[in-house]
Amino acid sequence: MISVVRRQSGGEIRSASDDQRRAQTAGIQAEADQRGRGGDSRGRDCDDRLYRGDPLADPAWPLRLWSSTKAARWLDEPALGPGYADRTARGRLREGSVPMGLRQLIVDAWSWLSYKPVMADVGRPGNRVFPELASSWLPPHELRRLAAYKVLAAYDNNQAGQLAAASGDEAALERRELGDAANLVDTALGYLLGSQQKIAVEDAEHADEGAPKPGSTEAAAVQQRLRKWAEKELLTLRIQQAERAAVLLGDSVFVLAWNPQKQRPTLRTYDPGFYFPQWEDEDADFPTRVHLAWELPEDEDAGLKARVRRVTYELGPISEDDESAVRVYPWEPGRSSNVTCYLTDAEWLLEDLKRGETLDRLPMDEAAFRVRRDGTELDRLDLMIDFVPVIHITNTIPDGGEHWGRSSIARVLQGLDELAATDSDSSAASATTGTPIIGLAGARLPVDRSTGKPQQLKVEAGAVWQLGDSGRMDALDTSPQLAELRSRVEHLLDRIASNSRVTAAGLGTLDASEVPSGYALKLALGPLDALVGAMRLAREHKYRLLFKFMQRLYQAGRAEGWTAGESFAARLSWAPHTPTDRAAVLEEVAQAYGAGVLSLETAVAMLMDAGYPIKDASQEVARIRAKAEQEAAARMAEAAARQGKDDEDQEDEDGGASLRGSAEKEEKEREPVAAGR
């Protein structure tokens, strides 16, 4: 029997068995026929159950699959008459109402893991394998997400076999895992990040032009400050940490906070398993309340008991007593706001928590609030900002109504399982190939003197057995099977590379002889280009939001040089993910710039995208123009010097001509005198 389960994010679980539905429907219908005609109220109750849409009573209840999105999507809804959808939508089954032994089909954001026994329990997935998921404070609707993170982490650490063994498959302990999952994750991460990442502010590249655009000078100054902040906060390292978690788990979290001692915002990354957003409005772009929560283990040496820590960021009114209280934030001058963000950081002893006291319902009267260095208690501390400084990074673009990303290895987990099993079989086959099974006939076997029985032979190097006249030795050749297994390994690697869209060329397993030209290689990398483009698109807005929040924290902290005004649009610029033909790009840029169809700024930007070691485009443009001016001045000086020399030569020629003329004139005057004499 198959039970179909609808699971919504933060909602309940509804399920029913097809056979159970028919049996209970027939019973309810019979009860309605017997009692309903006699005016018995129970007959009307049965009738109401049928037509209110009870999935165990409605005779036309169809087999449905629901997605995990906030808005339900019917995947299979037959034409059952007017009003049917409204009737069945009101049907309810309590969680755990499905009898034991039924197979449940779940369609949600983590359905790609449903084939794993550890995810089979809908109510408490993974609680037998991961004891920490059995904590009573965890929200039930978050357990599948947290269990999925645990399973993916096991694959990354070559522990998928141990995970399967903990789920009941003892033979899985012999599984050989050679790091294929981690290699796939690291390869996808490398292509996503490229060789470098830079902060770019719009219009900053026009600051060094002869007639700069309005605001470009200020944009260039903000860009310089952002890059200095990135160096101090090790932004490249933080991005590496967060993005690997996002590629592996599907999600990652950045948290910004103002540090009064450093006089700058600090950036930290958190495990997505600590992230619990609270959505009051399903259509809102961002949550109004965010919890970061995790357990702290018991420390007997320090005398500390096991406890749970919860850090909460929550948007609320500036004054709960006076709704008219407003504030003008420096990033929105001229606009009043009655909203601020509160920070609460507290701990609870696990032994004090009772059933039902989940993450969002922890008793505040038993909380131990943390205290800052300056002595401020972190109990609804007003941060003087109107946003939640938490940025959730998703690896993929979420489906409509969803908020969670998907791991880069999600769709190929079963392929990785097949690859591990094939590697295990290949290892076993190689043992019989190197030390084959040998059959002896007519051999004189040594006898154990104590028992009188033949001793067991050992196949090892240098072993000698005596054979009779008709004796023979046969060896079992398993090399063909080993070759077939190795061929299957190559096939599985190609299949995993194709289905993950990293491609064989991207993984470096493509034979160079199979690529006849550069155009063919470009076509082979086409899926990888699309994959990287989609991953960067999913992050584009989140990094813009990160840099906007960072600027606003500088303004809220009244840092030197940060004046009131709207935040500048800044983004994270990625380097090319595949090698480029730098010589071809250089030739193209030189021709286009020489023909006057490209500006110098665009030409430098193209060279930067091609991988040339240009750290700052505006500085490079300024250096190029300064060098051009120097060369022009030198050419003018040479031309002026050459012109002066030509003038001197001309004057010398003119002077020589006048002297020759005077000499000729004197000579002509002397000739008549000589003739008279």
HELIX and SHEET records of a PDB file:
HELIX    1   1 ASP A   18  GLY A   36  1                                  19    
HELIX    2   2 SER A   41  TYR A   51  1                                  11    
HELIX    3   3 TYR A   84  ALA A   89  1                                   6    
HELIX    4   4 SER A  111  LEU A  113  5                                   3    
HELIX    5   5 PRO A  117  MET A  119  5                                   3    
HELIX    6   6 PRO A  131  ALA A  134  5                                   4    
HELIX    7   7 PRO A  140  GLU A  142  5                                   3    
HELIX    8   8 LEU A  143  ASP A  156  1                                  14    
HELIX    9   9 ALA A  160  ALA A  166  1                                   7    
HELIX   10  10 GLU A  170  GLU A  174  5                                   5    
HELIX   11  11 ASP A  180  LEU A  193  1                                  14    
HELIX   12  12 ALA A  204  HIS A  206  5                                   3    
HELIX   13  13 SER A  216  LYS A  232  1                                  17    
HELIX   14  14 LEU A  235  LEU A  249  1                                  15    
HELIX   15  15 PRO A  272  PHE A  274  5                                   3    
HELIX   16  16 LEU A  350  ASP A  352  5                                   3    
HELIX   17  17 LEU A  359  ARG A  361  5                                   3    
HELIX   18  18 MET A  364  GLU A  366  5                                   3    
HELIX   19  19 ALA A  410  VAL A  412  5                                   3    
HELIX   20  20 LEU A  413  GLY A  434  1                                  22    
HELIX   21  21 SER A  479  ASN A  499  1                                  21    
HELIX   22  22 ALA A  504  LEU A  507  1                                   4    
HELIX   23  23 ALA A  512  GLU A  514  5                                   3    
HELIX   24  24 GLY A  518  ALA A  524  1                                   7    
HELIX   25  25 GLY A  526  ALA A  556  1                                  31    
HELIX   26  26 ARG A  582  GLY A  594  1                                  13    
HELIX   27  27 LEU A  600  ASP A  609  1                                  10    
HELIX   28  28 ALA A  617  GLY A  676  1                                  60    
SHEET    1   A 3 ILE A  13  SER A  17  0                                        
SHEET    2   A 3 ILE A   2  ARG A   7 -1                                        
SHEET    3   A 3 ARG A 103  VAL A 107  1                                        
SHEET    1   B 2 GLN A 197  VAL A 201  0                                        
SHEET    2   B 2 ALA A 570  TRP A 574 -1                                        
SHEET    1   C 3 ARG A 264  TYR A 270  0                                        
SHEET    2   C 3 ASP A 251  ASN A 259 -1                                        
SHEET    3   C 3 VAL A 390  THR A 394 -1                                        
SHEET    1   D 5 TYR A 275  GLN A 278  0                                        
SHEET    2   D 5 ARG A 289  LEU A 296 -1                                        
SHEET    3   D 5 ARG A 307  PRO A 317 -1                                        
SHEET    4   D 5 VAL A 339  LEU A 349 -1                                        
SHEET    5   D 5 ALA A 368  PHE A 369 -1                                        
SHEET    1   E 5 TYR A 275  GLN A 278  0                                        
SHEET    2   E 5 ARG A 289  LEU A 296 -1                                        
SHEET    3   E 5 ARG A 307  PRO A 317 -1                                        
SHEET    4   E 5 VAL A 339  LEU A 349 -1                                        
SHEET    5   E 5 LEU A 381  ASP A 382 -1                                        
SHEET    1   F 2 ARG A 327  VAL A 328  0                                        
SHEET    2   F 2 SER A 336  SER A 337 -1                                        
SHEET    1   G 2 ILE A 438  ARG A 444  0                                        
SHEET    2   G 2 GLN A 466  ALA A 475 -1                                        
END                                                                             
